[in-house]
Amino acid sequence: MKNITLQVEGMSCQHCVHSIEGALTEIGASGKVNLATSTVEVMYDEGKISLETVKEAIEEQGYEVL
């Protein structure tokens, strides 16, 4: 399992947390959003999911991965 922390712009509330964490779950990853630091800690299997797929899942929810 790969563990990476991504800087994400545009998160401000619990809806943002649920939106991002839900999108990551849908692609087979898991995530923990930290609104205070504007980061998302993501765990995923590199053999099944690419980092690009993780970023796209977040961006499709309307947020920008920096």
N, C-alpha and C positions, 0 to 999 in steps of 0.2 A: 504494500500500500504506500502510496505517495502522499505526503502531507505538505501543503503549500499555503501560504498566506497571501491573499490578493488584496490590493488597495482598490476599493470600489467607491465611485462617486455617485451621489444622488440618494443615498439611504438616509431616512430621517425618522422612521416610526416602526411600530410592530408589524404593520402591513408589509413593509419592505423586508423585514426579517422573514416572515412567513413566505413571501413571494420567492425570495432567493433560495431559502432552504428547501422549499417545495420543488423548485425547478431542479436543484441539484439531486434531490432524491429521485426524481423522474428519470434522470440519466444514469442512475446507479452510483452516484457519489453521495457524500454526506458533507454538510457544511454547518459552520457555526458563525453567525453574524455578530460583530461587535460594533454597535452604532457609535460608541464613544470614540473609537479609533478609525472608523470607516473602513474596516477590514472584514474579510471573510476567510476563515480558516477552512480549507477544503481537504478532504481525504478521498482518494480515488485510486482505483487499480489501473496503473499505466498500461497494462496488457489489454484492457478492455475499453478504456476511455482516454482520449488525448486531452492535454491541457487546453487546446483550442476548443474542444467540445465543452469543457467546463466554462471557459470564458464566454462562449456563445450562449450557453444556457442562462448565464447571468445577464448578458446584454439583451437577450430577447425579452427579459422582464422590464427593460427600460432603464437599466443602470449602465454606467461606464466603468469598465475594468481598466485601471491605469497601469 
